[in-house]
Amino acid sequence: MDLNQKIIAALLAGFFIIALLRVFSAPLKLAVKLLVNTLLGFLALWAVNLTAGVTGIALGVNVFNALVIGILGLPGFLLLLLVQWVI
């Protein structure tokens, strides 16, 4: 393989890597955002359970509840409280 072929191969590989990063950047951003919001949901559930003795409000700290709060935010928290109240 001579020098010209190596340069062309390197340029093609660079363009391929850039194209892959552009294609997968949106799904990766969405996945990272969902992960961060889920972790914040866990922190919110932990804070609610920390004050359960005073407020009387307690929700289970699990992945489902954290995902609901992470995706829906405050309405998700209120939805979980409503489901707990009904059940």
BATIDREN-124972 format. One line per 10 residues: number of its first residue (from 1); for each residue x, y, z of C-alpha. Coordinates in steps of 0.2 Angstrom, whole numbers. Example, Ala and Ser with C-alpha at 12.3 -4.5 7.8 and 13.67 -1.06 7.14 Angstrom:
<atoms>
1> 62:-22:39; 68:-5:36
</atoms>
This chain:
<atoms>
1> 0:0:0; 8:16:-5; 6:33:3; -8:39:-7; -19:24:-3; -15:26:15; -20:44:15; -36:40:6; -40:26:18; -37:38:33
11> -48:51:26; -62:38:22; -60:31:40; -61:49:47; -77:53:37; -85:36:42; -82:40:61; -89:57:59; -104:51:51; -107:38:64
21> -105:51:78; -118:62:69; -130:48:67; -129:41:85; -127:58:94; -146:61:96; -150:44:103; -135:45:115; -140:63:121; -158:56:124
31> -151:41:133; -139:52:144; -154:64:148; -165:49:153; -151:43:164; -148:59:172; -167:62:175; -169:45:182; -154:48:195; -163:64:200
41> -179:54:202; -170:43:214; -164:58:224; -181:65:224; -188:48:231; -174:47:243; -178:65:249; -197:61:251; -193:45:261; -181:54:272
51> -195:66:277; -208:52:278; -209:53:297; -214:71:297; -225:72:281; -232:54:281; -229:53:263; -218:38:258; -215:31:241; -204:16:236
61> -187:19:230; -186:8:214; -182:10:196; -200:11:190; -204:26:202; -188:34:198; -191:32:179; -209:39:181; -202:54:191; -187:56:179
71> -198:56:163; -213:66:169; -206:77:183; -217:84:196; -233:77:187; -225:60:188; -222:62:207; -241:68:209; -246:53:199; -237:41:210
81> -244:49:225; -262:48:218; -259:29:213; -253:26:231; -268:35:238; -280:25:227; -272:9:231
</atoms>
